[in-house]
């Protein structure tokens, strides 16, 4: 049996921009993507701490060390610049994989720079 478990999250990232005219996605700083083990076009859930909105989208690579967290397309309606969000990614794990599974947690500061990167 497989279980869907948290793979990684970026916690309390600040939305830096939104672009309604883009086809849709979330652009994330490449450094944060690496820290959270995210790949381009991977599905993520976004939880808006500021207004309570929750939605799914996919990742686009942003410029490394830029701090960019930009919601694009329809998702841009769900956030405002300056909102705090949690970006969570889930994966399927077998019972064997679960024995050693620890999600990657990436905590960022007010400029979306990594403060702490750890596993539970």
N, C-alpha and C positions, 0 to 999 in steps of 0.2 A: 504494500500500500504506500502511496505517495502522499505527502502532506504539503500544503502551500504554506510557506514560512517566510518571514521577513528576511530578505537577503541583505539589504542595506538601506540606510536613510541618511539624508542630509537634513539636519535639525535646525530650525529657526533661521532659514536663509531669508534674506531680504530681497523682495522683488525689485529689480533695478529698472525694468521697462516692460512694456506690453506693446504688441503690434497686431492690431486687428486685421490688417491687410495681408498678413502672411497666411499660408494654407493651414497652419496648425501645428502645435508642438510646444515644448519648453526648451529654450536654449540655456545650457548650463556650462559654466566655466570648465574647461578641460581638466584643470587641476582637481576640481571637486568631483568630476566624473571618475577620474582615476582613483581618488580616495574612497569613493563609494562603490567602486567596481561596476560602473555603468558603461554601457556601450551605446553608440549612436543608434537610434531607432528602437531602443529597448522601451517597453511599456513601463510607465511609472504612475503612481497615484500621487496627487498633490492635495494636501490638507492645508487650507488657509486658516491659520491661527487667528488672524485679525477679524475675518468676517464669517468664518464657519463653513465656507464653501468647500466641497470635496469633489474631485473629478480625476479622470484618467487621461493621459496623453502619452506622447513618446518623446524621447530625448534627441535633441540636436546638439552637436558639439559647438561650444562657444570658445572664444579666444582664451588661451591659457593665462591664468593669473589676472584675469580681467574682473573677476567677481560677478560676472553677468548671470542673472537669473531673469530671463525674459519669457513671458507667456505670449504665445502667438495664436492668431486666428481666433476661433470661438472662445478658447480658454482665456483670452485677454479680457473677456467680459467678467470673468470670475475673480479678478484681482485688481488691485490698484498699486501703483508704484509706491513702495515703502511697506507694503503688507509683509508680514512674516508668514512663511510657509514651511511645511515639512514635505520633503520629497521622498517617497517610500517606494522601494522595489521589492517584489516578492518572487519566489522561485519554488519549483517543485523539488522536494527532497525525499529520497528513499529512507526507510528505517535505518539502514546502515549509515547513510550520510548524516542523519540527524544526531548520531552519537557524538560527532565532533563539530556540529554546526554552531556557529556563533555569528550573528549578523554584524556587519560593519556599520558603525555609527560615526557619522561625521558631524561634529559640532563646529559652527562657524561664528565669527564675530559680526559686528554691525556692517562690515564691508565685505562679508562673505569670504573671509580668509579663514583657513582652518585653525581652530583653537585646540581641538582635541580630536584625534582619530583613533577609535578603539573598537575592540570587539567586546561584546557582553561577557 
